[in-house]
Amino acid sequence: MEEKERGVFSSACPGCRKGGGCFGCSRREPRGKLLATDWLSDIPGTDPAGVVEVLFKNTRVGFYTNPSAIPLKIGDIVAVEAAPGHDIGRVTMVGHLVALQMKKAGIRSTSELKKVFRIARQSDIDKFEEARAREHSTMIKARSIAEELGLAMKIGDVEYQGDGGKAIFYYIADERVDFRKLIRVLADTFKVRIEMKQIGARQEAGRIGGIGPCGRPLCCSSWMGKFVSVGTGAARLQDLSMNPQKLAGQCAKLKCCLNFEVDAYAEAQKQLPPKDTPLETKDNVYYYFKPDTLSRKIAYSTDKNIPANLVVIDARRAFEIIALNKQGIKVDSLDPGQSDDPAKEYGDIIGQDSLTRFDKSKKKKKKKPAADKQPGKDRPANRQEGKPKQPTQPRPQQGGQPKPQQGGQQRPHPQQGGQPKPQQGKNRPNNKPQRKPQNPEARQGQAAEPRKPQGGGDGK
């Protein structure tokens, strides 16, 4: 039986199987939807025959008396009175907290409340599981019947009673729908009592579930059971952008979380200076531009419509300037502690805020020099295929004419009486054979002999 109880309501503890009443088990799962911590459980004087709160499918909650004084605790599966038959639910609250919840729900008298029959038996749980297994197929069939009848409505969910003798059809409709014929057809088709209950877009989103823009499960599907109307005044009070796409939730209505911090913003705005009171200085007149409500700082501008020469000061400083202006005193500046030097901006020196800091940097390829610029290599265009490179000709040692030097000057020949100029940076051995000196007399005779005149004349 205990295993069956765990299957019906999965929030029971898998260790000690005490559900929401488990406090010492280390294997306890997170508490289920709409379960509240009983902070008043240690207070003596709790009536065991008092009223308990019972949770049914999804967000349906009811209050029941315990005339038999059954020792109930949070998480127990009980069979309660229904009309007709009985229903199966789970106890979610006992003790003094139930009276506070009844007062919040507007229930004053306990005489009209139904009663708890007993803790659910094994036969009750088996019958309840059989009824729950038919809910999805019943919803699909009911949708097709409503479409055949031409009704402008959407059946969002079906809930069977614990004994299987009654079914609640939750539907969504924008206009009033006459579903009397639909009830007759559904009763003949499924052979149960039919109850139609209209829900809104918020309840439908809570039944479907999902993840909100905050990254957490929807509040309406996790813990909220009662929905409060949300207006655009809550967004204006918190100085939010009036963008419908950002303010609307998955139900296409304003987000319920807009109401969570409204009271805190309303209390904080009472500590800010009035918006219609300007601040006067010796140089300019500053007007209320934009507040930071929670930090109690206000931005003042020298123009009423556009941000010009914005100065941000605390609310306490603003009250001081307003008091001085009422006395006819104009201050030198709004913020006396403001330095003339501009604030240094944050600098990411080590690059820790870069999103690509772990990516491998691409190395630039070095350009190779051209073939004609590389020393010791021939140009590809001048290279002849199939012809070996010819070795360089050695310089002739004897009888050859010396290579003219740069600048048009020739190296003097040894026969002309000049010495050859030694080459710089080279120490070559002189292997040339030494010539025998000629007869100086012959050289003088040759130099004294006059040249014969050309033209074949006698010369006399």
C-alpha positions, 0 to 999 in steps of 0.5 A, spaced: 500 500 500 505 504 501 508 503 494 501 505 491 501 511 495 508 513 492 505 512 485 499 516 486 503 522 489 510 522 487 512 528 492 512 523 498 519 521 501 522 515 498 526 513 504 521 514 510 515 515 506 512 520 510 511 525 505 511 532 507 511 531 514 518 528 513 524 532 517 529 527 519 530 523 512 536 524 508 533 521 502 527 526 502 525 529 495 523 536 494 517 538 497 511 538 492 507 544 489 503 548 494 506 545 501 507 550 506 512 549 512 508 548 519 511 553 523 506 553 528 507 545 529 510 546 536 505 550 539 501 546 544 493 546 544 492 543 537 485 540 536 486 533 532 479 534 530 480 540 527 480 542 519 485 540 514 487 542 507 487 537 502 490 538 495 487 534 489 489 534 482 494 540 480 491 547 484 484 544 486 484 545 494 479 544 499 478 544 507 475 538 510 473 537 517 476 531 521 470 529 526 473 522 527 479 525 530 484 521 525 491 523 527 493 526 520 500 529 518 502 532 512 502 528 506 497 523 508 493 520 502 485 521 505 478 519 502 474 525 503 466 526 502 464 528 495 457 529 491 456 524 490 461 518 492 468 520 495 474 523 492 482 522 493 486 527 495 493 529 499 493 533 506 497 539 505 496 543 511 494 541 519 494 545 525 493 553 526 495 555 519 489 552 516 485 557 520 489 563 517 488 560 510 481 559 511 480 566 513 484 568 507 480 564 502 474 568 505 471 561 509 468 563 516 463 558 518 466 550 518 459 547 519 458 547 511 465 544 510 465 536 508 469 531 512 474 526 512 472 519 511 478 515 512 486 514 510 485 511 503 485 504 503 488 500 497 482 499 494 481 506 494 488 507 491 487 502 485 480 505 483 483 512 483 489 510 478 484 507 474 480 513 473 486 517 472 488 513 466 482 515 462 483 522 463 488 523 457 483 519 452 477 523 455 480 530 453 482 528 446 475 525 445 471 531 448 475 536 444 473 532 437 465 532 440 466 540 442 469 541 435 463 537 431 458 541 435 461 548 433 463 551 440 468 556 440 471 553 446 478 549 448 477 543 453 484 544 456 484 538 462 479 533 465 479 531 472 476 524 474 473 524 481 477 518 486 471 513 485 471 514 478 463 517 478 464 524 476 469 528 471 470 535 471 472 538 464 476 545 464 475 549 458 477 556 456 473 560 452 473 568 450 465 569 450 459 565 453 458 558 451 452 554 451 454 547 453 448 544 455 448 540 449 455 538 450 454 536 457 448 531 454 453 528 449 459 527 454 454 524 459 452 519 454 459 517 451 463 517 458 457 514 462 459 519 468 457 525 471 459 531 468 461 538 471 464 544 466 469 549 470 471 555 466 479 557 467 483 563 464 489 563 461 494 563 467 490 557 470 492 553 463 499 555 463 500 553 470 497 546 468 501 546 462 508 548 465 514 550 462 520 555 464 520 562 465 525 568 462 528 567 469 530 560 467 526 557 473 520 553 472 513 557 472 511 560 478 504 558 477 506 551 475 510 550 481 507 554 487 502 559 486 495 557 487 491 563 487 492 569 482 492 576 483 490 581 477 496 585 475 496 592 472 501 596 468 501 601 474 506 595 477 511 596 471 511 604 471 512 604 479 518 600 478 520 604 472 520 598 467 520 599 459 513 598 457 514 593 452 509 588 451 513 582 449 518 583 455 512 584 460 508 578 458 509 571 460 507 565 457 500 566 458 500 572 454 498 576 460 502 580 464 507 577 468 505 575 476 512 577 478 511 584 477 507 584 483 512 581 487 516 587 489 511 593 488 510 594 495 518 595 496 518 600 490 512 604 493 515 604 500 522 606 497 519 612 493 516 615 499 523 617 501 525 620 494 524 628 493 518 630 489 519 630 482 516 637 480 521 641 485 527 643 481 534 644 484 537 651 483 545 653 483 549 659 482 550 656 474 544 652 472 537 650 474 536 642 475 530 638 473 528 631 476 530 626 470 530 619 472 531 616 479 534 609 482 529 607 487 532 602 491 539 605 491 536 612 493 539 616 487 536 621 482 539 624 476 538 631 475 538 634 468 539 642 466 533 640 461 526 638 462 525 633 456 532 631 454 538 629 458 543 634 458 549 635 463 546 630 468 548 630 475 547 624 480 546 625 487 543 622 493 536 623 496 539 626 502 543 631 498 537 633 494 533 634 500 538 639 503 538 643 497 531 644 497 531 646 504 537 651 502 533 654 496 527 655 500 531 659 504 533 663 498 540 660 498 543 657 492 549 652 492 555 652 488 554 645 485 549 639 486 555 634 488 560 638 492 564 632 493 564 630 485 572 631 482 573 634 476 577 629 473 573 624 469 573 617 472 577 612 470 574 607 466 575 599 467 581 596 463 581 589 461 589 588 462 589 581 462 584 580 457 580 575 462 573 578 459 574 576 452 570 571 450 575 568 445 581 568 450 581 561 449 581 560 442 587 559 438 590 565 435 592 564 427 599 565 426 600 570 420 604 566 414 611 569 413 612 571 405 617 568 402 622 572 398 622 572 390 627 567 387 631 573 384 632 576 390 635 570 394 642 569 393 645 563 390 639 561 386 638 561 379 631 564 376 626 559 374 625 563 368 633 563 366 634 556 368 635 551 362 632 544 362 636 539 361 643 543 360 648 542 366 651 548 369 657 550 366 663 552 371 666 558 371 672 560 367 679 561 371 682 567 370 688 566 365 695 567 368 699 568 362 698 572 356 691 574 357 689 581 357 686 583 364 679 585 366 678 592 366 676 595 372 670 599 374 670 606 372 674 605 365 681 604 368 685 598 366 690 594 370 697 596 367 701 591 364 707 588 366 711 589 360 709 597 360 713 598 367 708 598 371 706 593 377 699 590 378 695 593 383 694 587 388 687 585 390 684 587 396 682 582 401 685 576 397 692 573 399 693 569 393 700 566 392 704 569 385 705 563 381 707 567 375 714 565 373 719 571 373 721 574 367 729 575 365 730 583 365 732 585 358 738 588 356 738 596 358 742 598 352 737 594 347 731 598 350 735 604 350 737 603 342 730 601 341 727 608 344 732 612 340 731 609 333 726 614 330 720 612 327 719 612 319 714 617 316 708 614 313 707 615 306 713 611 303 717 618 302 725 618 302 725 622 308 731 626 306 
